[in-house]
Amino acid sequence: MKRKKLWLGTAAAALLLCAGCVSRTGGNEYGGPVHRSSEKTPQEEARSKEYMEENYENRILLCGYDTTRDTDPHHAMYALANGLKVREVVIDSGTSGDAVNIVQFGDIHLNYCNEQDFEEANPAVMSTWEHRKWNQNGESTPQLERAMEYASFYDKTVITGDVMDYLSYGNIELMQKLILSKDPNVSIAMGNHEITRVMEGTVSDPSSLQSRYEILAKVWPHDVKYYSEILADSQGNEKVMIVVLDNQSYQYWKEQIEPFQADIAAARKKKIPILIFEHVTLCTRNPADTEFGYFYEPGDTSWMPYDLSKEGAGGEGANQNTKEMYALITENADVIKGVFNGDWHNNAYSEILAKTPDGKDTIIPQYTVTANAFHDGCVIRITVK
């Protein structure tokens, strides 16, 4: 079984050995830390200016603009000179102060086994390594590095799952080196690929789902099932609360309900919006979505069109915990102003039918980003003004 060896350096090795030592930010009375945008150093300002001059000034408009074939503003996207595609979303927080910027992307699908994997020789992992050729030997790392560099110029990075194509020591190592060591403040939603060792392999994994979650909990930057954080501008004006949820199985967890209720109440009291980041798309219950598809260029379209009016998290087959979480999302649209996810490997926009607590009908916009592993990568830049 031939394999290419990636040199990751002593820093990555040290991170892997200290996998159980990843620091976790503490919460406050509102359920999560407050992250304040920091002033950039002169060196950072210079690099940001250079990057934008090289890439943004030479961007190509792809869709969502008056001069493009697709003029839907919800599809607004352009390609930087380095190939990275950027979708633009603006959220009006109704607050004072400067804007904060969040960069979201996902579905990186790191596919790599290191020496520890081959020494342990877990049969499921070895079979996956033999049969899973897509992105093997970390071939999706250039797109990841391109997205991480772009995100470094903004206030917050959120990755919406499937960082790893499957659970292996090698993929944990790459996540530590290319994401966590670059941005200790990154937030990551759990994807359905992280929790499995079998990806096109022919050998089953006898380990329990709980044991795999325990492994991931040791290396995740925060709680794997629920995380919230308030983002403030450089003057300390609180602008938005982000909530990162694990819904990789198309279901939510009982443990998510209570903190989510508390965070909704806190956001309403503070008069700031909530943005939700998760892996799987929410069912919209919108009649317009019975044959839902993608825009611009295709990723994996083998399962499309998709009936998002009935399927997705909170749709048909939802368990009781999921029904409660879905209700909390869709019945509090006065504070929940956007849902961001991936999983589909296609760019999409949809509108979730929702209500405010006083019963007013409205919608919650849902932005689904394509796999960063495709083409030259794709991100969503969210400006909260």
C-alpha positions as semicolon CSV with decimal commas, in nm:
position;residue;x (nm);y (nm);z (nm)
1;M;0,000;0,000;0,000
2;K;0,189;0,308;-0,122
3;R;0,155;0,637;0,058
4;K;0,303;0,982;0,027
5;K;0,452;1,124;0,345
6;L;0,358;1,481;0,432
7;W;0,613;1,672;0,636
8;L;0,426;1,847;0,914
9;G;0,707;1,953;1,144
10;T;0,766;1,927;1,516
11;A;0,499;2,184;1,601
12;A;0,225;1,965;1,456
13;A;0,367;1,658;1,628
14;A;0,365;1,841;1,960
15;L;0,006;1,948;1,905
16;L;-0,098;1,593;1,831
17;L;0,074;1,461;2,143
18;C;-0,108;1,727;2,342
19;A;-0,442;1,651;2,179
20;G;-0,611;1,634;2,518
21;C;-0,462;1,969;2,618
22;V;-0,647;2,194;2,372
23;S;-0,760;2,500;2,567
24;R;-1,125;2,583;2,589
25;T;-1,269;2,928;2,634
26;G;-1,478;2,976;2,944
27;G;-1,837;3,093;2,935
28;N;-2,007;3,390;3,098
29;E;-2,357;3,428;3,238
30;Y;-2,496;3,436;2,884
31;G;-2,358;3,097;2,792
32;G;-2,049;3,192;2,595
33;P;-1,746;3,419;2,580
34;V;-1,739;3,766;2,429
35;H;-1,485;3,793;2,147
36;R;-1,374;4,150;2,083
37;S;-1,224;4,242;1,748
38;S;-0,861;4,345;1,792
39;E;-0,674;4,621;1,619
40;K;-0,438;4,493;1,351
41;T;-0,065;4,540;1,383
42;P;0,111;4,748;1,113
43;Q;0,247;4,424;0,966
44;E;-0,101;4,270;0,955
45;E;-0,243;4,584;0,796
46;A;0,030;4,579;0,533
47;R;-0,028;4,212;0,452
48;S;-0,405;4,263;0,434
49;K;-0,360;4,557;0,197
50;E;-0,119;4,360;-0,020
51;Y;-0,354;4,059;-0,032
52;M;-0,654;4,271;-0,129
53;E;-0,460;4,457;-0,395
54;E;-0,342;4,127;-0,544
55;N;-0,669;3,940;-0,521
56;Y;-0,977;4,153;-0,449
57;E;-0,895;4,434;-0,689
58;N;-0,869;4,175;-0,967
59;R;-1,180;3,977;-0,873
60;I;-1,421;3,838;-1,130
61;L;-1,795;3,871;-1,065
62;L;-1,963;3,532;-1,107
63;C;-2,328;3,573;-1,009
64;G;-2,567;3,784;-0,807
65;Y;-2,479;4,118;-0,965
66;D;-2,648;4,337;-1,227
67;T;-2,377;4,255;-1,482
68;T;-2,391;3,875;-1,438
69;R;-2,636;3,631;-1,593
70;D;-2,771;3,530;-1,250
71;T;-2,874;3,859;-1,086
72;D;-3,024;3,718;-0,764
73;P;-2,849;3,917;-0,487
74;H;-2,872;3,616;-0,254
75;H;-2,630;3,442;-0,492
76;A;-2,372;3,722;-0,489
77;M;-2,033;3,560;-0,547
78;Y;-1,702;3,650;-0,707
79;A;-1,366;3,482;-0,762
80;L;-1,048;3,636;-0,626
81;A;-0,741;3,640;-0,845
82;N;-0,604;3,339;-0,652
83;G;-0,915;3,136;-0,746
84;L;-1,095;3,143;-0,409
85;K;-1,468;3,208;-0,454
86;V;-1,630;3,446;-0,206
87;R;-2,001;3,483;-0,136
88;E;-2,108;3,808;0,030
89;V;-2,383;3,823;0,296
90;V;-2,479;4,132;0,497
91;I;-2,668;4,111;0,827
92;D;-2,811;4,428;0,982
93;S;-2,774;4,390;1,358
94;G;-2,954;4,712;1,442
95;T;-2,668;4,802;1,673
96;S;-2,421;5,092;1,678
97;G;-2,048;5,071;1,618
98;D;-1,831;4,916;1,350
99;A;-1,913;4,608;1,148
100;V;-1,768;4,267;1,235
101;N;-1,686;4,011;0,969
102;I;-1,725;3,632;0,990
103;V;-1,582;3,393;0,733
104;Q;-1,761;3,058;0,697
105;F;-1,659;2,755;0,495
106;G;-1,666;2,378;0,532
107;D;-1,642;2,032;0,377
108;I;-1,264;2,029;0,350
109;H;-1,247;1,648;0,356
110;L;-0,888;1,601;0,467
111;N;-0,782;1,250;0,366
112;Y;-0,453;1,152;0,528
113;C;-0,303;0,877;0,742
114;N;0,019;0,933;0,934
115;E;0,273;0,696;1,086
116;Q;0,061;0,653;1,398
117;D;-0,226;0,526;1,183
118;F;-0,003;0,273;1,008
119;E;0,154;0,160;1,334
120;E;-0,186;0,106;1,495
121;A;-0,322;-0,043;1,169
122;N;-0,689;-0,009;1,261
123;P;-0,854;-0,238;1,001
124;A;-1,135;0,009;0,926
125;V;-0,894;0,299;0,875
126;M;-0,657;0,091;0,664
127;S;-0,942;-0,026;0,441
128;T;-1,062;0,331;0,401
129;W;-0,710;0,442;0,314
130;E;-0,687;0,173;0,048
131;H;-1,019;0,249;-0,119
132;R;-1,086;0,621;-0,059
133;K;-0,887;0,799;-0,330
134;W;-1,060;1,140;-0,329
135;N;-0,823;1,399;-0,177
136;Q;-0,583;1,126;-0,063
137;N;-0,252;1,241;0,091
138;G;-0,406;1,571;0,195
139;E;-0,476;1,690;-0,159
140;S;-0,744;1,933;-0,035
141;T;-0,493;2,122;0,183
142;P;-0,420;2,398;-0,076
143;Q;-0,788;2,498;-0,078
144;L;-0,791;2,491;0,303
145;E;-0,481;2,709;0,326
146;R;-0,630;2,951;0,074
147;A;-0,951;2,982;0,280
148;M;-0,764;3,015;0,610
149;E;-0,542;3,290;0,472
150;Y;-0,846;3,485;0,353
151;A;-1,024;3,434;0,686
152;S;-0,720;3,562;0,878
153;F;-0,796;3,916;0,762
154;Y;-1,135;3,916;0,935
155;D;-1,276;3,885;1,286
156;K;-1,402;3,527;1,317
157;T;-1,371;3,198;1,131
158;V;-1,641;2,930;1,151
159;I;-1,603;2,594;0,976
160;T;-1,929;2,406;0,927
161;G;-1,816;2,045;0,943
162;D;-1,642;1,770;0,750
163;V;-1,297;1,906;0,817
164;M;-1,190;1,541;0,803
165;D;-1,304;1,292;0,543
166;Y;-1,290;1,023;0,815
167;L;-1,149;0,985;1,164
168;S;-0,775;0,916;1,160
169;Y;-0,467;1,035;1,349
170;G;-0,338;1,185;1,026
171;N;-0,649;1,394;0,973
172;I;-0,641;1,511;1,335
173;E;-0,278;1,609;1,278
174;L;-0,364;1,812;0,969
175;M;-0,654;1,983;1,150
176;Q;-0,422;2,079;1,434
177;K;-0,150;2,212;1,205
178;L;-0,353;2,384;0,934
179;I;-0,647;2,516;1,137
180;L;-0,610;2,517;1,516
181;S;-0,248;2,632;1,528
182;K;-0,324;2,904;1,271
183;D;-0,638;3,033;1,445
184;P;-0,692;2,930;1,810
185;N;-1,024;3,119;1,811
186;V;-1,177;2,920;1,525
187;S;-1,515;2,755;1,579
188;I;-1,600;2,424;1,413
189;A;-1,934;2,245;1,378
190;M;-1,928;1,866;1,377
191;G;-1,977;1,698;1,040
192;N;-2,092;1,347;0,958
193;H;-1,750;1,247;0,823
194;E;-1,551;1,319;1,141
195;I;-1,744;1,057;1,336
196;T;-1,673;0,763;1,103
197;R;-1,366;0,559;1,014
198;V;-1,536;0,390;0,719
199;M;-1,539;0,586;0,394
200;E;-1,562;0,356;0,093
201;G;-1,371;0,098;0,298
202;T;-1,485;-0,262;0,314
203;V;-1,409;-0,327;0,682
204;S;-1,657;-0,215;0,949
205;D;-1,556;-0,025;1,260
206;P;-1,666;-0,204;1,580
207;S;-1,608;0,103;1,800
208;S;-1,904;0,290;1,946
209;L;-2,019;0,631;1,832
210;Q;-1,963;0,756;2,187
211;S;-1,597;0,646;2,182
212;R;-1,540;0,836;1,857
213;Y;-1,705;1,147;2,001
214;E;-1,473;1,117;2,302
215;I;-1,170;1,117;2,073
216;L;-1,296;1,423;1,888
217;A;-1,384;1,606;2,210
218;K;-1,017;1,597;2,309
219;V;-0,905;1,777;1,994
220;W;-1,202;2,006;1,925
221;P;-1,156;2,379;1,999
222;H;-1,473;2,388;2,213
223;D;-1,767;2,167;2,312
224;V;-1,846;1,939;2,018
225;K;-2,226;1,965;2,048
226;Y;-2,294;2,326;2,148
227;Y;-2,094;2,645;2,150
228;S;-2,196;3,011;2,160
229;E;-1,999;3,333;2,150
230;I;-2,077;3,704;2,129
231;L;-1,876;3,904;1,878
232;A;-1,802;4,268;1,954
233;D;-1,629;4,537;1,752
234;S;-1,293;4,687;1,854
235;Q;-1,471;4,942;2,077
236;G;-1,654;4,666;2,264
237;N;-1,996;4,717;2,104
238;E;-2,167;4,377;2,107
239;K;-2,285;4,304;1,752
240;V;-2,396;3,942;1,717
241;M;-2,414;3,606;1,890
242;I;-2,300;3,299;1,700
243;V;-2,430;2,955;1,794
244;V;-2,246;2,646;1,665
245;L;-2,454;2,328;1,667
246;D;-2,390;1,961;1,602
247;N;-2,667;1,834;1,375
248;Q;-2,454;1,603;1,161
249;S;-2,703;1,314;1,194
250;Y;-2,994;1,537;1,080
251;Q;-3,095;1,538;1,448
252;Y;-3,020;1,762;1,745
253;W;-2,921;1,664;2,099
254;K;-3,114;1,701;2,424
255;E;-2,809;1,876;2,575
256;Q;-2,848;2,160;2,323
257;I;-3,199;2,266;2,424
258;E;-3,133;2,436;2,758
259;P;-2,827;2,642;2,657
260;F;-2,999;2,744;2,334
261;Q;-3,303;2,866;2,525
262;A;-3,074;3,068;2,753
263;D;-2,883;3,216;2,460
264;I;-3,203;3,317;2,280
265;A;-3,319;3,499;2,594
266;A;-2,978;3,663;2,634
267;A;-2,963;3,781;2,272
268;R;-3,313;3,924;2,298
269;K;-3,220;4,107;2,618
270;K;-2,904;4,244;2,460
271;K;-3,089;4,331;2,137
272;I;-2,840;4,150;1,917
273;P;-2,909;3,889;1,647
274;I;-2,817;3,522;1,655
275;L;-2,651;3,348;1,360
276;I;-2,655;2,967;1,361
277;F;-2,371;2,760;1,214
278;E;-2,415;2,386;1,164
279;H;-2,336;2,114;0,913
280;V;-2,674;1,998;0,781
281;T;-2,935;2,219;0,612
282;L;-3,260;2,286;0,793
283;C;-3,591;2,179;0,645
284;T;-3,756;2,501;0,527
285;R;-4,123;2,387;0,513
286;N;-4,135;2,629;0,222
287;P;-4,350;2,517;-0,075
288;A;-4,099;2,686;-0,307
289;D;-3,837;2,425;-0,214
290;T;-3,998;2,100;-0,332
291;E;-3,736;2,067;-0,608
292;F;-3,449;2,256;-0,455
293;G;-3,117;2,284;-0,639
294;Y;-2,789;2,473;-0,654
295;F;-2,666;2,790;-0,822
296;Y;-2,361;2,874;-1,034
297;E;-2,146;2,559;-1,070
298;P;-2,228;2,204;-0,963
299;G;-2,053;2,007;-0,694
300;D;-2,207;1,667;-0,616
301;T;-2,551;1,676;-0,779
302;S;-2,619;1,302;-0,777
303;W;-2,896;1,340;-0,519
304;M;-3,058;1,655;-0,660
305;P;-3,319;1,794;-0,686
306;Y;-3,398;1,777;-0,316
307;D;-3,729;1,837;-0,139
308;L;-3,611;2,079;0,126
309;S;-3,972;2,158;0,213
310;K;-3,993;1,817;0,383
311;E;-3,636;1,694;0,424
312;G;-3,333;1,824;0,612
313;A;-3,286;1,869;0,987
314;G;-3,624;1,920;1,149
315;G;-3,810;1,762;0,858
316;E;-3,960;1,417;0,817
317;G;-3,819;1,168;1,067
318;A;-3,724;1,429;1,327
319;N;-3,703;1,297;1,683
320;Q;-3,841;1,483;1,984
321;N;-3,518;1,670;2,064
322;T;-3,492;1,783;1,704
323;K;-3,853;1,898;1,699
324;E;-3,788;2,109;2,010
325;M;-3,473;2,263;1,865
326;Y;-3,643;2,326;1,532
327;A;-3,927;2,504;1,712
328;L;-3,680;2,717;1,907
329;I;-3,516;2,823;1,581
330;T;-3,828;2,885;1,376
331;E;-4,038;3,049;1,650
332;N;-3,777;3,306;1,751
333;A;-3,713;3,479;1,422
334;D;-3,701;3,818;1,593
335;V;-3,346;3,733;1,705
336;I;-3,240;3,444;1,479
337;K;-3,138;3,619;1,159
338;G;-2,950;3,357;0,961
339;V;-2,856;2,989;0,932
340;F;-2,526;2,890;0,770
341;N;-2,427;2,535;0,677
342;G;-2,265;2,307;0,419
343;D;-2,286;1,929;0,368
344;W;-2,449;1,951;0,023
345;H;-2,127;2,027;-0,170
346;N;-2,324;2,289;-0,364
347;N;-2,395;2,658;-0,320
348;A;-2,758;2,726;-0,232
349;Y;-2,988;2,983;-0,075
350;S;-3,323;2,909;0,085
351;E;-3,576;3,071;0,315
352;I;-3,702;2,892;0,625
353;L;-4,065;2,969;0,711
354;A;-4,062;3,111;1,061
355;K;-4,246;3,325;1,315
356;T;-4,166;3,582;1,579
357;P;-4,282;3,512;1,938
358;D;-4,589;3,731;1,881
359;G;-4,694;3,508;1,589
360;K;-4,586;3,727;1,297
361;D;-4,498;3,527;0,985
362;T;-4,149;3,584;0,848
363;I;-3,851;3,394;0,709
364;I;-3,500;3,307;0,824
365;P;-3,244;3,313;0,540
366;Q;-3,036;2,996;0,501
367;Y;-2,700;3,002;0,325
368;T;-2,544;2,672;0,218
369;V;-2,183;2,684;0,102
370;T;-2,028;2,433;-0,137
371;A;-1,740;2,206;-0,037
372;N;-1,416;2,396;0,007
373;A;-1,247;2,084;-0,133
374;F;-1,390;2,159;-0,479
375;H;-1,228;2,377;-0,742
376;D;-1,013;2,644;-0,569
377;G;-1,222;2,669;-0,254
378;C;-1,528;2,874;-0,156
379;V;-1,616;3,080;0,150
380;I;-1,897;3,303;0,271
381;R;-1,799;3,640;0,413
382;I;-2,070;3,761;0,655
383;T;-2,063;4,132;0,737
384;V;-2,265;4,216;1,049
385;K;-2,317;4,590;1,037
